[in-house]
Each structure stands twice: as C-alpha cells, then as structure tokens.
Amino acid sequence: MNKNTKSPLWAGRLAHKPDADAYAFQASISVDKRLVFDDIAGSRAHVAMLGKQKIIPAGFAAKIGAELERIARELKSGKLVIDDSAEDIHSFIEGILTERLGDAGRMVHAGRSRNDQVATDFRLYLKRTVPQLQNELAETIVTLLDRAEQHLGSIMPGYTHLQRAQPVTLAHHLTAWCCGLERDYSRFRDALDRLDACPLGAGALAGSGLPLDRAAVADALGFSRPTLNSMDSVADRDFALELSSACAITMIHLSRFCEDIVLWASEEFGFINLAEAWSTGSSIMPQKKNPDFAELIRGKSGRAAGNLAALLTLLKGLPYAYDKDLQEDKESLFDSLDTLSACLRMFRGMMGSAEFNVKKMKAACCGGFMEATDAADYLVRRGLPFRNAHETAALIVRDCIEAGQRHIGDRSLAELKKRSKLFEDDIYRALKPAACVKARSLPGGPAPREVRRQIRALRKRLTKKV
C-alpha cells in the first residue's frame, strides 16, 4: 500500500484505516484526475491569499505557489505522472507538495476543506470545458446553415405523424434543426452564468475563523463573485444538474435529427446519400450501406438521458450539506460532456459531406394530397369560412381517391366547381408545390425569402454569443 493509502488527509481521527479494497472503493482519482490543473490553479490562488492575509508567512506562500507551478509544468511535460493509487487528485497534489516542501507544503490547506476545494475545482473545470462544447455546437449550426443556404429552393414533403403533410423546403427543415441547437447553446450559456461563483472559503460547510479574503480568491480564479452561503456552497450541485440536462436535451435533438436521416437514407425515402466515410457495410449482406453513425448518435442519446436521471437520483435524498455521495457527481456529467462533444463532431462531419436527392424530394411532394390545405386557403381568400373550406377540400380529396387520382390538380375545373363555385383557373398554379411553399412567407414559414431571413437571424445570434 503506497504512502497515500497509509495516510489519507482525513486519517488523524481514526485508529483503523480501510483495507486495500475498501480504500480503492472510496477513492475517486480515476474520475477526478482530469481536474488536476484546476486543483493546482485553485491551490495557487488560495495560498497566495493566505500569504497576503498573513495567515501563513509570505515567503512560504511564495514557495508553495512556485512549487505548484512547477508541478503543473512537470505534469504537462510528462516528467510527473499522476499516481492512480492516490485517493483523489487533491490528495495527490498535496502529497507531492508535502514530499517536496515538508511542513511548508502542509500549510496549503489552511482555511480550506476538501468540500469547498472539490466544488471549486469542479466549477473551474466546467468554466474551461463547456465553452469548448459551445464552440462545437456553434460549428455544427454553421455547417447546417451552410447546407440550408444551398437548398433554399429544394422542395420536399413536410411530415406530421410521419405522414406527408405540406410541402416545405430542405432549407426550412435544416434551419428547424438549427433553431433547436441554438436553444441548446443558450442553455449552456445560462448554466455557465449561474455556476460562475467561487466556493473557496466555505470550508466544510460553515466557513472559516481565519481572515480569508474570499473575494480576492474568486477574482484570481476568474469567477465573477464568491458564493453567497457557505452551506449552499458545498451542498449545491445545481450547476451539474443544469449542464447534465443541457447535454441530455441536445442529445435528444441530435437523436431526432438522426432519426430523420435514417429514414431519408432508406430506399423507401431515398432523400439523402451519406458519404461512404459516414456509413458501414454488412458482415453478411454485400449490398448494404448502413447509416450506422446516425444510428449510433441516436443510440448514445440514451446515455445522456440516463446520466441526468442518475444525477437527479443521487441528489434527491441528500441532507443539505456535503455528503460522500457527492463524489458520484462527476463521472456521469463528464460522460455526458464527452459523449455530446464526440457526437457533435460526428454529426457535423456526416452532414457536411451528405448529398441530397432533390429530384426525389420534389417528386415525393406529388401524391398524398399535400396541397389540400392550400386548396382550403384558396377558398378562404375568396370569402368562404375556414370550416366550410376545410370540408370542401376534404370532399375533393375523397373525390380524387374514388377516381384514382393522386393530386387535387388532376380534377377538372368543372369537377372542382361542383364542390365550390369559387374555384377558377388560377387554382392550378396555386396548388403547385413551389407555389404552396412561396405562399407561406409569414415569419417562420418555408418560403425561400423567409428562410433566408431565419438563417441570417441565427447567424447573427451566434456571432453575438461566440
């Protein structure tokens, strides 16, 4: 058993220590070692404040700060390697300091508990990494908007209940995806705003009797403020919940987009041709080209949803201070952040190289009577109440089905006039898919000019946020 196992930071009170298996069970180094540079940054800010406040001699504070900086350099260069048998990353760093500086190294923890230390490290890590994830989101949105601009006039069916509903454009569909991802971006931004408070100085739960300068430490670490209440500082994991939720919602969006892609890639639809680099074959069927990347992203959404459920369940029964259960708060969130980042990169590459069969999309707009709502709107514009117009259009659809016709435009004008005298020759132009799309130029609609406006609006929002 190594020196860290023999003398954990909490060992003083207890005469008997856990055996090797029990010690390994309660250790967290395998998860929290990714916080190493955040832990060092927090310790450097803390010890600088201790020296300035004359809680420890200024010379010792400078010596500890310099050694922490040296440790960081050695870790980055590979000269120093994290000991995976340490209890946690905080114990590892403090152990190295003590080994190198003796009693001076033991001064680093004055006025600090692992409770406020780990809460600070966790927040520092998220302040560093979540903006990187936001950049992945922004790049994905830009990729989709670029593709949308290429297909402003590409007519395709819009679906409700997976039934052909009304004609839209591919650009309108892709821009709809971007609207969801832009909301996801905002959720991460909002979560970052709320977690931007420094817990250091909260101690175990009741602060410290030493004259700490919490505001100075918060400022040194780049936080906008210290946390307000010391007990809440160590109990709070709302920030982890919010980010876990934001990851889960974004993954659900990606899953829904990938469901569209899987359908579009099928022979039955044939709307999209995924590059071979973003497809796989079959081990038994030589002809197969499977949309496995889209399917895998769809499948991985379950991990993010499960991680959120795990974190909610973890917190549900905890009394409001620090509990060892909170050691389990990081692994699920780290997994969600890693999974989402990887899925965004895969999705972006897949969509950036995809080819769309615009002829087949347009052809799919013929049949299914997708123009029926436009026929009703035509009658409304000529003064017929909507409910009457709706019924008239429905009866015409029935007439078409009985006559074996696939489109309202297949009816003669005389046949249409049997249902309403308001129909004139211009009905045939109004029922063409491109005309149906162009007519829907209200804000949010699929008309090319309006979708172009939506794309500009989304680009502008991203410019303000990135």
PyMOL commands that set and color helices and strands:
alter all, ss='L'
color gray80, all
select helices_A, chain A and resi 3-6+11-13+20-26+29-52+58-77+89-101+103-109+114-149+170-195+214-220+230-235+238-264+276-278+292-316+324-353+358-363+372-381+386-403+408-410+413-419+427-430+433-439+448-465
alter helices_A, ss='H'
color red, helices_A
select strands_A, chain A and resi 155-160+163-169+272-273+355-356
alter strands_A, ss='S'
color yellow, strands_A
deselect
rebuild
show_as cartoon
